[in-house]
Amino acid sequence: MKPLLLLLMLMASSLARSQDMAAYLAQPEPDFTWQHYYSDEGVLADHHFLRVTSQRWLDEDQVDRSLWHHEVTVSVPRSVACPGRERDDRTALVLISGGDRPDVPARTSPGSMATGLALLFCRPVVDVRQVPNQPLQFIGETTPRREDSLLARSMTLAVANPDGEWPLHNAMVKTVIRSLDAVQAFSLEQSGLGAIDDFALLGSSKRGWTAWLVAAHDPRIRALIPVSIDMLNLGKQFDHQYSSYGVYTPALNAFSAEGIDCLIRTMAGKAMLNQVDPYAWRDQLTLPKLIINASGDPYFVSDSWRFYYPNLAGSNWLRYTPNTGHSQGDGFDRLTRLAQVANWLDQILAGETPPSVTSKLAGQVLEVIPSETPREVVLWQAHNSQTRDFRLATLGANWMPSVLKPDDDGIYRVTLDTPQQGYRGWFVEVRFGGWLGMQQQIYTSGVHVRPDAMPYSPRRCASPRSEADS
């Protein structure tokens, strides 16, 4: 076969597969329903509880419970909770949450997270729960699956059944979109709540993964805040992790047990990845994005940003949080960071441009350029004398801060000197706004590691890659 003809066939195949999620989401959903079953009038916020049936995923001969039910809470702050501010009902903040599926509507009180967000953001907060709808048991298996195990197994089955129905990501995305349909319809019926026109989207971990994909397919999403999901361009990320550690981290056991890293090297696996990897949809993701990652996340290598962030479309803000793992620290740390997210989102939704940070490498010098004069700039450094590993569980809280001063031209510079032994990491944190943490906006450069050479080679799969797969 001529090389050009082969290339065109591969491009056509890739394009067709990349449209499968869009086609899945566009299908009529006869099982979609919603009902408002309870309201609670609080002192600071009113809370409305919906039960949403989002879809039927697969059939009963494929999975034990194909009908997906969800608890959706709409928390609306009262004016007394927003002193000096006007509540904005037009754009709601959406929190994508997990949890197990209840057989009947069970929630008559809001989660503390949703309540706190409603007060911080002074706008309606929608908490979409049971994403994914779990536990689920695939027919022929003996044990129900949840979370990573469920997601990873669905990816394997999606490759074996390439009809666009199997990736769990598809169903998770549809859950959120249908829930937003229900919330908009409810907002038109509920007195005391203005019509909700659009949404900002917040999700963490695999719910952050879902948030990326929802934003790629739903034009109602005006802003995106993915947290602790430093994995776009998944094939590169698998290779980078194995090349850094010589193994896959235990946090990825569910995915390595399914052999996902090798599966996505096949043609069928790449077609599946074109559906579920947000990197495949990056040209559609032009909305403002605030990407929050942890410097010590057990799932991801600390400098994973390098494989996707430079190639994102639209306006983007990046933040690595020092000495944190996947959960982004304790309750107070998370609250402070959410207040800082609220500061960013207020400006975005008002049509303003928040302060930002540009960083680039000039040889071995990292240059950081703030868009305006910052309150403070801090250099974070960590050294591992043995391995290229900055996970919190491995290294501990060893990212150390020091105040960084600008050169005469206003640029902040850091020389990335290779240590005599082991590996050193750096990133620069730029703080804008007031002295109090909740008044600030904080953004960072990406994490840089030296030496840049990998200590290990990528994992070799049992079956060799074909020329088309390489």
C-alpha positions as a printed NumPy array, in Angstrom:
array([[  0.   ,   0.   ,   0.   ],
       [  1.32 ,   3.448,  -0.887],
       [  2.369,   5.533,   2.126],
       [  0.063,   8.442,   1.235],
       [ -2.985,   6.189,   0.854],
       [ -2.176,   4.487,   4.16 ],
       [ -1.842,   7.879,   5.862],
       [ -5.196,   9.054,   4.513],
       [ -6.902,   5.853,   5.66 ],
       [ -5.452,   6.21 ,   9.135],
       [ -6.512,   9.866,   9.313],
       [-10.041,   8.987,   8.222],
       [-10.241,   6.184,  10.776],
       [ -9.003,   8.461,  13.538],
       [-11.471,  11.196,  12.601],
       [-14.393,   8.78 ,  12.474],
       [-13.55 ,   7.356,  15.886],
       [-13.056,  10.8  ,  17.394],
       [-16.668,  11.603,  16.484],
       [-18.11 ,   8.594,  18.352],
       [-18.608,  10.425,  21.635],
       [-20.359,  13.295,  19.877],
       [-22.629,  10.784,  18.118],
       [-23.304,   8.974,  21.39 ],
       [-24.276,  12.212,  23.121],
       [-26.515,  13.233,  20.226],
       [-28.61 ,  10.061,  20.404],
       [-32.164,  10.5  ,  21.739],
       [-32.447,   9.382,  25.353],
       [-35.995,   8.076,  25.966],
       [-35.186,   7.153,  29.58 ],
       [-34.194,  10.71 ,  30.565],
       [-36.456,  12.075,  33.314],
       [-36.139,  14.298,  36.373],
       [-38.216,  15.194,  39.393],
       [-37.923,  17.719,  42.212],
       [-38.562,  15.781,  45.398],
       [-37.562,  18.092,  48.264],
       [-36.461,  21.618,  49.189],
       [-34.78 ,  22.842,  52.342],
       [-34.875,  26.552,  53.234],
       [-31.692,  27.334,  55.132],
       [-30.483,  30.445,  56.89 ],
       [-27.709,  31.133,  54.373],
       [-28.854,  29.109,  51.367],
       [-31.828,  27.241,  49.96 ],
       [-31.266,  23.703,  48.737],
       [-33.351,  21.895,  46.138],
       [-33.086,  18.163,  45.557],
       [-33.667,  16.541,  42.181],
       [-33.641,  12.926,  41.109],
       [-32.351,  12.608,  37.568],
       [-32.465,   9.511,  35.401],
       [-29.799,  10.408,  32.872],
       [-29.746,   7.419,  30.515],
       [-29.666,   3.707,  29.928],
       [-26.033,   2.663,  29.485],
       [-25.648,  -0.658,  27.649],
       [-28.259,  -3.416,  28.138],
       [-29.205,  -5.74 ,  30.978],
       [-27.381,  -8.575,  29.239],
       [-24.156,  -6.542,  29.433],
       [-24.302,  -4.891,  32.852],
       [-26.416,  -5.586,  35.927],
       [-27.971,  -2.088,  36.189],
       [-28.145,  -0.202,  32.949],
       [-30.489,   2.59 ,  34.092],
       [-28.547,   5.461,  35.68 ],
       [-30.113,   7.461,  38.535],
       [-28.49 ,  10.462,  40.224],
       [-29.048,  12.821,  43.116],
       [-28.636,  16.414,  41.972],
       [-28.655,  19.283,  44.471],
       [-29.121,  22.937,  43.558],
       [-27.846,  25.185,  46.37 ],
       [-28.823,  28.854,  46.081],
       [-27.211,  31.373,  48.46 ],
       [-29.428,  33.931,  50.134],
       [-28.617,  37.609,  49.819],
       [-27.495,  37.756,  53.454],
       [-24.719,  35.303,  52.555],
       [-23.354,  37.622,  49.867],
       [-22.712,  40.955,  51.627],
       [-21.718,  43.658,  49.189],
       [-22.283,  41.391,  46.194],
       [-25.172,  40.69 ,  43.884],
       [-26.05 ,  37.038,  43.446],
       [-25.646,  35.88 ,  39.867],
       [-28.179,  33.209,  38.917],
       [-27.349,  33.232,  35.213],
       [-24.208,  31.097,  35.523],
       [-24.207,  28.226,  38.   ],
       [-21.132,  26.427,  39.261],
       [-21.336,  22.659,  38.714],
       [-19.563,  20.255,  41.059],
       [-19.192,  16.743,  39.63 ],
       [-19.208,  14.253,  42.523],
       [-18.92 ,  10.51 ,  43.095],
       [-20.618,   8.233,  45.599],
       [-22.663,   5.053,  45.324],
       [-26.093,   4.879,  43.766],
       [-29.048,   4.966,  46.2  ],
       [-32.056,   2.802,  45.401],
       [-34.358,   5.703,  46.318],
       [-33.676,   9.441,  46.72 ],
       [-31.849,   9.672,  50.019],
       [-30.465,  13.175,  50.355],
       [-32.426,  15.796,  52.256],
       [-29.413,  17.852,  53.293],
       [-26.726,  19.322,  51.052],
       [-23.136,  18.228,  51.122],
       [-20.84 ,  20.607,  52.987],
       [-18.826,  21.135,  49.806],
       [-21.84 ,  22.377,  47.822],
       [-22.953,  24.684,  50.634],
       [-19.485,  26.169,  51.041],
       [-19.144,  26.702,  47.306],
       [-22.52 ,  28.466,  47.089],
       [-21.422,  30.913,  49.774],
       [-17.931,  31.41 ,  48.323],
       [-19.057,  31.908,  44.745],
       [-22.335,  33.732,  45.506],
       [-24.124,  31.901,  42.715],
       [-26.158,  28.673,  42.416],
       [-24.078,  25.533,  42.872],
       [-25.188,  22.293,  41.236],
       [-23.857,  19.09 ,  42.821],
       [-24.198,  16.164,  40.385],
       [-23.605,  12.946,  42.297],
       [-23.028,   9.271,  41.446],
       [-20.732,   9.987,  38.511],
       [-20.268,   7.212,  37.494],
       [-23.407,   5.353,  38.565],
       [-21.834,   2.688,  40.747],
       [-21.302,  -0.056,  41.718],
       [-21.813,  -1.888,  38.43 ],
       [-21.182,  -5.516,  37.572],
       [-20.472,  -6.631,  34.038],
       [-22.291,  -9.787,  33.01 ],
       [-19.954, -12.763,  33.282],
       [-18.023, -11.248,  36.2  ],
       [-18.561, -12.111,  39.854],
       [-17.674,  -8.84 ,  41.567],
       [-19.178,  -5.362,  41.224],
       [-16.752,  -2.625,  40.199],
       [-16.332,   0.97 ,  41.314],
       [-14.198,   3.974,  40.432],
       [-10.885,   3.174,  38.68 ],
       [-11.658,  -0.532,  38.356],
       [-14.941,   0.237,  36.603],
       [-13.408,   2.883,  34.36 ],
       [-10.39 ,   0.798,  33.348],
       [-12.458,  -2.316,  32.615],
       [-14.825,  -0.294,  30.424],
       [-11.843,   0.905,  28.377],
       [-10.799,  -2.694,  27.741],
       [-14.345,  -3.639,  26.754],
       [-14.591,  -0.573,  24.52 ],
       [-11.645,  -1.821,  22.483],
       [-13.2  ,  -5.283,  22.222],
       [-16.587,  -3.768,  21.269],
       [-15.768,  -0.76 ,  19.049],
       [-19.317,   0.522,  18.597],
       [-18.937,   3.733,  20.62 ],
       [-21.253,   2.582,  23.423],
       [-18.827,   1.007,  25.865],
       [-16.481,   3.674,  27.237],
       [-17.732,   4.611,  30.698],
       [-16.516,   8.145,  29.959],
       [-19.357,   8.519,  27.429],
       [-21.959,   7.737,  30.056],
       [-20.295,   9.971,  32.667],
       [-20.341,  12.889,  30.237],
       [-23.971,  12.265,  29.322],
       [-24.861,  12.157,  33.031],
       [-23.58 ,  15.69 ,  33.518],
       [-25.157,  17.065,  30.341],
       [-28.576,  15.57 ,  31.13 ],
       [-28.351,  16.816,  34.715],
       [-27.697,  20.322,  33.427],
       [-30.746,  19.977,  31.173],
       [-32.797,  19.106,  34.273],
       [-31.376,  21.995,  36.292],
       [-32.151,  24.527,  33.577],
       [-35.727,  23.261,  33.311],
       [-36.071,  23.397,  37.113],
       [-34.727,  26.958,  37.259],
       [-37.567,  28.095,  34.989],
       [-40.147,  26.609,  37.365],
       [-38.713,  27.527,  40.773],
       [-39.668,  30.852,  42.308],
       [-36.787,  32.693,  43.94 ],
       [-34.307,  31.31 ,  41.428],
       [-33.477,  33.091,  38.201],
       [-33.2  ,  31.252,  34.895],
       [-29.819,  29.528,  34.629],
       [-28.313,  30.139,  31.199],
       [-24.905,  28.491,  31.43 ],
       [-22.356,  26.892,  33.74 ],
       [-18.828,  26.79 ,  35.09 ],
       [-17.568,  23.261,  35.682],
       [-15.461,  21.916,  38.561],
       [-14.354,  18.302,  38.908],
       [-11.509,  16.439,  40.574],
       [ -9.676,  13.255,  39.575],
       [-11.803,  11.134,  37.212],
       [-14.598,  13.682,  37.676],
       [-12.077,  16.248,  36.438],
       [-11.488,  13.991,  33.438],
       [-15.249,  14.026,  32.886],
       [-15.295,  17.828,  33.204],
       [-12.766,  18.176,  30.38 ],
       [-14.946,  16.051,  28.088],
       [-18.202,  17.779,  29.031],
       [-16.603,  21.14 ,  28.225],
       [-15.548,  19.81 ,  24.809],
       [-19.133,  18.838,  23.939],
       [-21.482,  21.244,  25.732],
       [-21.471,  24.905,  24.592],
       [-23.187,  25.957,  27.829],
       [-19.899,  25.558,  29.722],
       [-18.26 ,  28.99 ,  30.088],
       [-15.308,  28.087,  32.3  ],
       [-13.526,  24.88 ,  33.32 ],
       [-11.688,  24.04 ,  36.566],
       [-10.184,  20.506,  36.408],
       [ -8.394,  19.478,  39.611],
       [ -5.837,  16.679,  40.142],
       [ -6.17 ,  15.188,  36.673],
       [ -2.708,  15.785,  35.21 ],
       [ -3.084,  13.181,  32.451],
       [ -3.99 ,  14.648,  29.072],
       [ -2.195,  13.003,  26.142],
       [ -2.532,   9.698,  27.927],
       [ -0.157,   7.62 ,  25.818],
       [  2.702,  10.049,  26.476],
       [  1.808,  10.095,  30.164],
       [  2.076,   6.309,  30.516],
       [  5.477,   6.335,  28.834],
       [  6.664,   9.257,  30.943],
       [  5.646,   7.617,  34.206],
       [  7.337,   4.307,  33.397],
       [ 10.451,   6.139,  32.194],
       [ 10.552,   8.1  ,  35.465],
       [  9.856,   5.318,  37.979],
       [ 10.709,   2.084,  36.165],
       [  7.236,   0.838,  37.158],
       [  3.712,   2.203,  37.197],
       [  2.666,   3.794,  40.451],
       [  0.361,   1.667,  42.651],
       [ -2.303,   4.348,  42.258],
       [ -2.673,   3.149,  38.641],
       [ -3.047,  -0.538,  39.55 ],
       [ -6.546,  -0.759,  38.069],
       [ -5.283,   0.539,  34.715],
       [ -2.03 ,  -1.438,  34.639],
       [ -3.947,  -4.626,  35.541],
       [ -6.038,  -4.113,  32.401],
       [ -2.913,  -3.398,  30.349],
       [ -4.314,  -0.044,  29.246],
       [ -0.831,   1.289,  28.478],
       [ -0.311,  -1.417,  25.847],
       [ -3.915,  -1.475,  24.708],
       [ -3.819,   2.165,  23.597],
       [ -0.869,   1.407,  21.324],
       [ -3.056,  -0.749,  19.087],
       [ -5.187,   0.719,  16.313],
       [ -8.41 ,  -0.134,  18.162],
       [ -6.981,   1.293,  21.369],
       [ -5.999,   4.529,  19.679],
       [ -9.508,   4.833,  18.26 ],
       [-10.915,   4.456,  21.778],
       [ -8.426,   7.014,  23.082],
       [ -9.62 ,   9.501,  20.462],
       [-12.954,   9.411,  22.257],
       [-11.898,   9.628,  25.883],
       [ -8.618,  11.563,  25.987],
       [ -9.415,  15.291,  26.341],
       [ -6.203,  15.985,  24.423],
       [ -7.941,  14.646,  21.294],
       [-10.557,  17.405,  21.709],
       [ -8.146,  20.215,  22.561],
       [ -9.008,  22.317,  19.51 ],
       [-12.614,  22.507,  20.718],
       [-11.596,  23.442,  24.258],
       [-11.242,  27.18 ,  23.687],
       [-13.017,  28.264,  26.885],
       [-11.072,  29.704,  29.868],
       [ -9.473,  26.974,  31.962],
       [ -7.89 ,  27.016,  35.431],
       [ -5.924,  23.77 ,  35.783],
       [ -4.98 ,  22.82 ,  39.349],
       [ -2.506,  19.98 ,  39.925],
       [ -0.654,  18.602,  42.946],
       [  3.15 ,  18.531,  43.049],
       [  3.079,  15.208,  44.917],
       [  0.148,  13.437,  43.253],
       [  0.496,   9.625,  43.495],
       [ -1.215,   9.179,  40.12 ],
       [  0.931,  11.46 ,  37.968],
       [  4.538,  12.507,  37.46 ],
       [  5.128,  16.052,  38.7  ],
       [  6.084,  17.454,  35.272],
       [  3.195,  15.847,  33.366],
       [  1.963,  19.277,  32.214],
       [  4.667,  19.378,  29.542],
       [  2.82 ,  16.862,  27.35 ],
       [ -0.38 ,  18.889,  26.978],
       [ -0.429,  22.368,  28.51 ],
       [  1.679,  24.131,  25.825],
       [ -0.693,  22.87 ,  23.119],
       [ -4.025,  23.843,  24.694],
       [ -6.268,  26.298,  22.858],
       [ -7.851,  29.36 ,  24.419],
       [ -6.885,  31.149,  27.634],
       [ -5.301,  28.936,  30.28 ],
       [ -4.1  ,  29.306,  33.847],
       [ -1.948,  26.668,  35.593],
       [ -1.359,  26.04 ,  39.267],
       [  0.722,  23.374,  40.991],
       [  0.139,  23.187,  44.736],
       [  3.292,  22.41 ,  46.783],
       [  3.531,  19.486,  49.203],
       [  0.096,  18.142,  48.317],
       [ -1.24 ,  14.815,  47.123],
       [ -4.283,  13.868,  45.085],
       [ -6.757,  15.371,  47.599],
       [ -5.109,  18.822,  47.468],
       [ -4.34 ,  19.133,  51.173],
       [ -6.52 ,  19.488,  54.259],
       [ -9.887,  21.211,  54.598],
       [ -8.567,  24.722,  55.224],
       [ -6.105,  24.511,  52.332],
       [ -8.863,  23.38 ,  50.004],
       [-11.186,  26.124,  51.219],
       [ -8.539,  28.789,  50.626],
       [ -7.844,  27.467,  47.125],
       [-11.539,  27.422,  46.295],
       [-11.825,  31.057,  47.388],
       [ -8.953,  31.851,  45.036],
       [-10.756,  29.971,  42.251],
       [-13.835,  32.094,  42.979],
       [-11.742,  35.247,  42.506],
       [-10.629,  33.96 ,  39.1  ],
       [-14.13 ,  32.897,  38.063],
       [-15.704,  36.208,  39.065],
       [-13.406,  38.003,  36.647],
       [-13.928,  35.477,  33.857],
       [-17.72 ,  35.673,  34.066],
       [-17.597,  39.482,  34.274],
       [-15.732,  39.555,  30.963],
       [-12.521,  40.693,  32.613],
       [ -9.042,  39.192,  32.218],
       [ -7.543,  37.793,  35.43 ],
       [ -3.817,  38.227,  36.064],
       [ -1.729,  35.513,  34.479],
       [  1.744,  34.01 ,  34.272],
       [  3.827,  33.234,  31.194],
       [  6.881,  31.028,  31.535],
       [  9.484,  29.824,  29.071],
       [ 12.913,  28.21 ,  29.004],
       [ 15.885,  30.153,  27.689],
       [ 18.554,  27.483,  27.663],
       [ 18.741,  26.294,  31.265],
       [ 17.088,  29.425,  32.64 ],
       [ 13.382,  29.438,  33.503],
       [ 11.866,  32.86 ,  32.801],
       [  8.583,  33.779,  34.474],
       [  6.683,  36.868,  33.348],
       [  3.611,  38.046,  35.319],
       [  0.959,  40.001,  33.418],
       [  0.897,  42.618,  36.181],
       [  2.872,  43.446,  39.315],
       [  2.376,  40.544,  41.755],
       [  2.057,  40.614,  45.508],
       [  4.837,  38.043,  45.864],
       [  6.736,  35.463,  43.831],
       [  7.945,  32.252,  45.44 ],
       [ 10.35 ,  29.655,  44.082],
       [  9.587,  26.093,  45.189],
       [ 12.397,  23.506,  45.006],
       [ 12.679,  19.84 ,  45.926],
       [ 15.608,  17.433,  45.736],
       [ 15.484,  13.649,  45.608],
       [ 19.01 ,  12.288,  45.944],
       [ 18.071,   8.861,  44.581],
       [ 15.195,   8.806,  42.084],
       [ 13.189,  10.986,  39.71 ],
       [ 10.226,  10.871,  42.094],
       [  8.52 ,  13.794,  43.844],
       [  5.365,  12.057,  45.06 ],
       [  4.292,  13.168,  48.523],
       [  4.175,   9.571,  49.747],
       [  7.74 ,   8.958,  48.534],
       [  9.556,  12.219,  49.212],
       [  7.434,  13.751,  51.945],
       [  6.691,  17.475,  52.235],
       [ 10.097,  18.482,  50.892],
       [  9.213,  21.243,  48.461],
       [ 10.954,  24.25 ,  50.029],
       [  9.996,  27.907,  49.35 ],
       [ 12.154,  30.971,  48.874],
       [ 11.176,  34.481,  47.823],
       [ 12.167,  35.316,  44.266],
       [ 13.008,  38.85 ,  43.137],
       [ 12.717,  40.166,  39.575],
       [ 15.543,  41.325,  37.388],
       [ 15.574,  44.934,  36.196],
       [ 13.364,  44.052,  33.235],
       [ 10.638,  42.697,  35.547],
       [ 11.262,  39.053,  34.588],
       [ 11.819,  36.44 ,  37.287],
       [ 14.626,  34.033,  36.39 ],
       [ 15.723,  30.706,  37.833],
       [ 18.756,  28.751,  36.652],
       [ 17.957,  25.041,  36.467],
       [ 21.295,  23.578,  37.526],
       [ 21.594,  19.802,  37.311],
       [ 22.418,  18.439,  40.791],
       [ 25.55 ,  16.363,  41.31 ],
       [ 23.416,  13.508,  42.598],
       [ 19.778,  12.611,  42.075],
       [ 17.08 ,  14.909,  40.716],
       [ 15.901,  18.417,  41.487],
       [ 12.516,  19.969,  40.709],
       [ 11.463,  23.62 ,  40.473],
       [  8.356,  25.647,  39.9  ],
       [  7.577,  29.322,  40.402],
       [  4.431,  30.487,  42.196],
       [  3.086,  33.982,  41.52 ],
       [  0.66 ,  35.536,  43.99 ],
       [ -1.635,  38.39 ,  42.984],
       [ -4.021,  40.402,  45.158],
       [ -4.281,  41.059,  48.89 ],
       [ -2.262,  39.756,  51.815],
       [ -4.944,  37.314,  52.936],
       [ -4.905,  34.006,  51.082],
       [ -8.621,  34.123,  50.284],
       [ -8.174,  37.504,  48.597],
       [ -5.508,  36.239,  46.229],
       [ -5.162,  34.588,  42.879],
       [ -2.202,  32.211,  42.639],
       [ -0.757,  30.71 ,  39.46 ],
       [  2.472,  28.874,  38.712],
       [  4.823,  27.792,  36.031],
       [  4.924,  24.118,  35.254],
       [  7.257,  21.844,  37.215],
       [ 10.723,  21.409,  35.692],
       [ 13.086,  18.56 ,  36.613],
       [ 16.831,  18.161,  36.087],
       [ 18.527,  16.139,  34.809],
       [ 16.029,  15.96 ,  31.981],
       [ 17.21 ,  12.519,  30.807],
       [ 14.927,   9.659,  31.875],
       [ 16.406,   6.978,  34.164],
       [ 14.39 ,   4.202,  32.462],
       [ 13.05 ,   3.346,  29.028],
       [  9.286,   3.17 ,  28.358],
       [  7.696,  -0.195,  29.02 ],
       [  7.899,  -2.693,  26.178],
       [  4.602,  -4.419,  25.515],
       [  4.383,  -8.144,  24.882],
       [  3.138,  -7.706,  21.32 ],
       [  5.326,  -5.472,  19.12 ],
       [  3.876,  -2.284,  17.693],
       [  3.067,  -2.359,  14.009],
       [  4.383,   0.372,  11.753],
       [  0.942,   1.985,  11.842],
       [  0.885,   1.915,  15.668],
       [  4.292,   3.473,  16.202]])
